[in-house]
Amino acid sequence: MSELAALTNDIGSLIIRMKINTEFPIAEYEKKLLALHGRYRVELGDFPYDMLLTEHLRAKTQRKLNTMLRAE
């Protein structure tokens, strides 16, 4: 997951540089954005958890916790 965190930082950094430099070249932005998008796809592909499965597990765990709290 650290690679996704690093990617998030890189995207945030690109956005900040664009805000600071009002003459930010669009061609450079497009090139960097496409590179970051490529990295995102690679990292997401390496992510070992299915997001739907994770969502299901989260909901199941929340229901179980709610039941336990009501029992107390």
N, CA and C of each residue as an Amber inpcrd file, in Angstrom:
protein
   216
   0.8210000  -1.1930000   0.0000000   0.0000000   0.0000000   0.0000000
   0.8640000   1.2560000   0.0000000   2.1160000   1.1430000   0.3790000
   2.9800000   2.3220000   0.4270000   3.2000000   2.9360000  -0.9570000
   3.1540000   2.1190000  -1.9940000   3.3050000   2.6600000  -3.3470000
   2.1000000   3.5310000  -3.7070000   0.9000000   3.1290000  -3.2760000
  -0.2820000   3.9550000  -3.5350000  -0.1930000   5.2590000  -2.7550000
   0.3530000   5.2010000  -1.5390000   0.5390000   6.4260000  -0.7530000
   1.5370000   7.3500000  -1.4390000   2.6120000   6.7880000  -1.9650000
   3.6060000   7.5900000  -2.6760000   2.9820000   8.2080000  -3.9340000
   2.1430000   7.4460000  -4.6050000   1.4600000   7.9560000  -5.7970000
   0.5370000   9.1150000  -5.4260000  -0.1720000   8.9830000  -4.3240000
  -1.0400000  10.0620000  -3.8380000  -0.2250000  11.3240000  -3.5840000
   0.9270000  11.1700000  -2.9630000   1.8070000  12.3180000  -2.7100000
   2.2870000  12.9450000  -4.0110000   2.6300000  12.1200000  -4.9910000
   3.0920000  12.6400000  -6.2810000   1.9890000  13.4330000  -6.9800000
   0.7670000  12.9260000  -6.9250000  -0.3540000  13.6360000  -7.5530000
  -0.6060000  14.9530000  -6.8310000  -0.5900000  14.9220000  -5.4960000
  -0.7740000  16.1450000  -4.7160000   0.3070000  17.1630000  -5.0160000
   1.5260000  16.7020000  -5.1470000   2.6560000  17.5790000  -5.4600000
   2.4780000  18.2180000  -6.8340000   2.0150000  17.4480000  -7.8080000
   1.7800000  17.9790000  -9.1490000   0.7090000  19.0680000  -9.1080000
  -0.3410000  18.8350000  -8.3600000  -1.4230000  19.8210000  -8.2430000
  -0.9080000  21.1050000  -7.5990000  -0.1180000  20.9880000  -6.5550000
   0.4290000  22.1700000  -5.8740000   1.3390000  22.9550000  -6.8180000
   2.1900000  22.2380000  -7.5680000   3.0770000  22.9310000  -8.5140000
   2.2720000  23.6780000  -9.5670000   1.1540000  23.0880000  -9.9940000
   0.3010000  23.7590000 -10.9850000  -0.3210000  25.0170000 -10.3950000
  -0.7270000  24.9620000  -9.1250000  -1.3510000  26.1250000  -8.4960000
  -0.3450000  27.2470000  -8.2770000   0.8760000  26.8880000  -7.9350000
   1.9120000  27.8910000  -7.6860000   2.3550000  28.5510000  -8.9860000
   2.5320000  27.7580000 -10.0260000   3.0210000  28.2540000 -11.3130000
   1.8340000  28.4220000 -12.2620000   1.3380000  29.6410000 -12.3890000
   0.1780000  29.8810000 -13.2470000   0.4950000  29.6760000 -14.7280000
   1.7670000  29.6430000 -15.0690000   2.1830000  29.3950000 -16.4540000
   2.5620000  27.9300000 -16.6650000   2.0310000  27.0600000 -15.8300000
   2.3350000  25.6290000 -15.9160000   2.0160000  25.1200000 -17.3170000
   3.0080000  24.5200000 -18.0020000   2.7870000  24.0760000 -19.3830000
   1.8500000  22.8560000 -19.4500000   0.8230000  22.9720000 -20.2610000
  -0.1770000  21.9150000 -20.3890000   0.4410000  20.6140000 -20.9090000
   1.3460000  20.7070000 -21.8600000   1.9780000  19.5020000 -22.4150000
   2.7160000  18.7340000 -21.3170000   3.4250000  19.4650000 -20.4520000
   4.1390000  18.8230000 -19.3440000   3.1410000  18.1860000 -18.3800000
   2.0490000  18.8930000 -18.0960000   1.0090000  18.3750000 -17.2110000
   0.4330000  17.0710000 -17.7760000   0.1020000  17.0790000 -19.0570000
  -0.4900000  15.8930000 -19.6740000   0.4640000  14.7060000 -19.6050000
   1.7220000  14.9480000 -19.8860000   2.7280000  13.8830000 -19.8420000
   2.8480000  13.3070000 -18.4290000   2.9300000  14.1810000 -17.4250000
   3.0580000  13.7170000 -16.0440000   1.7830000  13.0150000 -15.5710000
   0.6250000  13.5510000 -15.9530000  -0.6340000  12.9480000 -15.5520000
  -0.7810000  11.5440000 -16.1420000  -0.4280000  11.3850000 -17.3970000
  -0.5050000  10.0600000 -18.0170000   0.4640000   9.0830000 -17.3530000
   1.6370000   9.5480000 -16.9820000   2.5980000   8.6870000 -16.2830000
   2.0510000   8.2720000 -14.9180000   1.4520000   9.2260000 -14.1900000
   0.8690000   8.9030000 -12.8860000  -0.3140000   7.9510000 -13.0470000
  -1.1070000   8.1630000 -14.0820000  -2.2400000   7.2760000 -14.3380000
  -1.7500000   5.8540000 -14.6090000  -0.6750000   5.7400000 -15.3600000
  -0.0820000   4.4260000 -15.6230000   0.3960000   3.7650000 -14.3480000
   1.0520000   4.5210000 -13.4870000   1.5040000   3.9880000 -12.1970000
   0.3220000   3.5410000 -11.3530000  -0.7630000   4.3260000 -11.3800000
  -1.9530000   3.9880000 -10.6080000  -2.5250000   2.6380000 -11.0680000
  -2.6180000   2.4640000 -12.3810000  -3.1570000   1.2050000 -12.9110000
  -2.2860000   0.0290000 -12.5120000  -0.9730000   0.2000000 -12.5450000
  -0.0610000  -0.8800000 -12.1550000  -0.2320000  -1.2020000 -10.6760000
  -0.2350000  -0.1660000  -9.8350000  -0.3590000  -0.3810000  -8.3910000
  -1.7060000  -0.9780000  -8.0220000  -2.7670000  -0.5110000  -8.6570000
  -4.0860000  -1.0400000  -8.3720000  -4.1640000  -2.5050000  -8.7830000
  -3.5090000  -2.8520000  -9.8740000  -3.4690000  -4.2460000 -10.3150000
  -2.7270000  -5.1300000  -9.3380000  -1.7500000  -4.5750000  -8.6400000
  -0.9760000  -5.3240000  -7.6540000  -1.6680000  -5.3890000  -6.2960000
  -2.7410000  -4.6010000  -6.1220000  -3.4440000  -4.5660000  -4.8420000
  -4.1220000  -5.9120000  -4.6340000  -3.8220000  -6.6010000  -3.5470000
  -4.2750000  -7.9850000  -3.3900000  -5.7450000  -8.1590000  -3.0150000
  -6.4480000  -7.0790000  -2.7380000  -7.8150000  -7.2100000  -2.2510000
  -8.8130000  -6.7110000  -3.2780000  -9.8450000  -7.4770000  -3.4900000
 -10.9400000  -7.0760000  -4.3610000 -11.7590000  -6.0390000  -3.6020000
 -12.0050000  -4.8840000  -4.2190000 -12.7160000  -3.8150000  -3.5170000
 -14.1350000  -4.2250000  -3.1420000 -14.8060000  -5.0050000  -3.9850000
 -16.1530000  -5.4580000  -3.6400000 -16.1030000  -6.4190000  -2.4570000
 -15.1210000  -7.2910000  -2.4350000 -14.9610000  -8.2060000  -1.3100000
 -14.6830000  -7.4170000  -0.0400000 -13.8200000  -6.4300000  -0.1330000
 -13.4840000  -5.6010000   1.0190000 -14.7250000  -4.8610000   1.5150000
 -15.5250000  -4.3330000   0.6000000 -16.7510000  -3.6370000   0.9750000
 -17.7000000  -4.5950000   1.6870000 -17.8140000  -5.8130000   1.1650000
 -18.6780000  -6.8180000   1.7850000 -18.1870000  -7.1580000   3.1920000
 -16.8910000  -7.3410000   3.3310000 -16.3350000  -7.6500000   4.6510000
 -16.5470000  -6.5080000   5.6400000 -16.4100000  -5.2720000   5.1520000
 -16.6290000  -4.1250000   6.0170000 -18.0670000  -4.1020000   6.5230000
 -19.0150000  -4.3130000   5.6180000 -20.4360000  -4.3060000   5.9980000
 -20.7480000  -5.4550000   6.9550000 -20.2080000  -6.6280000   6.6840000
 -20.4330000  -7.7990000   7.5420000 -19.8730000  -7.5450000   8.9430000
 -18.6770000  -6.9960000   9.0120000 -18.0510000  -6.6900000  10.3000000
 -18.8570000  -5.6410000  11.0580000 -19.3520000  -4.6310000  10.3510000
 -20.1540000  -3.5900000  11.0060000 -21.4410000  -4.1740000  11.5740000
 -22.0970000  -5.0480000  10.8220000 -23.3300000  -5.6840000  11.3250000
 -23.0460000  -6.5020000  12.5750000 -21.9530000  -7.2480000  12.5660000
 -21.5810000  -8.0820000  13.7160000 -21.2820000  -7.2000000  14.9270000
 -20.5760000  -6.1020000  14.7180000 -20.2550000  -5.1840000  15.8040000
 -21.5360000  -4.5530000  16.3680000 -22.4460000  -4.1490000  15.4870000
 -23.7170000  -3.5630000  15.9390000 -24.4950000  -4.5490000  16.7950000
 -24.5130000  -5.8200000  16.3830000 -25.2110000  -6.8600000  17.1440000
 -24.5710000  -7.0310000  18.5200000 -23.2460000  -7.0290000  18.5580000
 -22.5360000  -7.1830000  19.8290000 -22.8160000  -6.0040000  20.7670000
 -22.8490000  -4.7910000  20.2090000 -23.0920000  -3.6140000  21.0330000
 -24.5100000  -3.5930000  21.5860000 -25.4700000  -4.0580000  20.8170000
 -26.8590000  -4.1230000  21.3020000 -27.0040000  -5.1550000  22.4040000
 -26.1920000  -6.2170000  22.3520000 -26.2600000  -7.2840000  23.3570000
 -25.7350000  -6.8210000  24.7170000 -24.9240000  -5.7830000  24.7290000
 -24.3300000  -5.3140000  25.9920000 -25.2680000  -4.4810000  26.7350000
